[in-house]
Amino acid sequence: MDGITWEEPFCGEGASCFRLGTDADGNAYIAIAGEEDTYLTDSRDALRRMILEIKAGKADHLL
C-alpha cells in the first residue's frame, strides 16, 4: 500500500522481525518484515494504547 511509512524492524533473537508503520490518515500498521503487503491495521490511537498496555506488563504472560 502506498503512503505507509514503515519504521525499522523490531527483531528478537531467532524470531520474526515486526515492522510498525503509519500513514497520513491516522492509521497504524503492523507487519512481519519482508511481508509488508500483508498487515494488520487500526488507528494510531489503538496502536498507542496497545504499546502502553504492553509496557505496563499486561502481555508479560505471553513471554
QUIBEL-V433172 format. One record per residue. RES is the residue in one small letter. OMEGA is omega in radians with two decimals (* if undefined). BURIAL is I if it has 9 or more other ideal C-beta (glycine too) atoms within 8 Angstrom, else O. D_CENTER is the distance of its C-alpha to the mean C-alpha in Angstrom with 2 decimals. Layout:
res = <RES/RES>
omega = <OMEGA/OMEGA>
burial = <BURIAL/BURIAL>
d_center = <D_CENTER/D_CENTER>
This chain:
res = <m/d/g/i/t/w/e/e/p/f/c/g/e/g/a/s/c/f/r/l/g/t/d/a/d/g/n/a/y/i/a/i/a/g/e/e/d/t/y/l/t/d/s/r/d/a/l/r/r/m/i/l/e/i/k/a/g/k/a/d/h/l/l>
omega = <3.09/3.07/3.09/3.04/-3.10/3.01/3.03/-3.12/2.99/-3.03/2.99/3.13/3.10/-3.09/3.07/3.08/3.13/3.10/3.03/3.12/3.08/3.04/-3.08/-3.12/3.11/3.11/3.08/-3.06/3.01/3.14/2.97/-3.14/-3.12/3.12/-3.05/3.08/3.09/-3.01/3.00/-3.11/3.07/-3.14/3.06/3.12/3.10/3.09/3.13/3.14/3.13/-3.14/3.12/3.11/3.10/3.13/3.13/3.06/-3.07/3.07/-3.10/3.14/3.12/-3.10/*>
burial = <O/O/O/I/O/I/O/O/O/I/I/O/O/O/O/O/I/I/I/I/I/I/I/O/O/O/I/I/I/I/I/I/I/O/O/I/O/O/I/O/O/O/O/I/O/I/I/O/O/O/O/O/I/I/O/O/O/O/O/O/O/O/O>
d_center = <15.34/16.91/15.75/12.03/11.65/9.23/8.88/10.62/9.27/8.92/11.76/13.96/17.62/18.43/15.03/12.56/10.26/6.54/5.39/3.53/6.54/9.11/12.62/16.01/16.28/13.88/11.13/7.34/5.55/3.34/6.35/8.72/10.35/13.47/12.56/10.77/13.44/12.15/8.88/8.02/8.63/9.91/11.24/10.09/12.30/10.68/7.30/9.93/11.91/9.51/8.97/12.75/13.66/12.11/13.93/16.94/17.17/16.67/14.78/17.28/19.21/16.64/17.40>
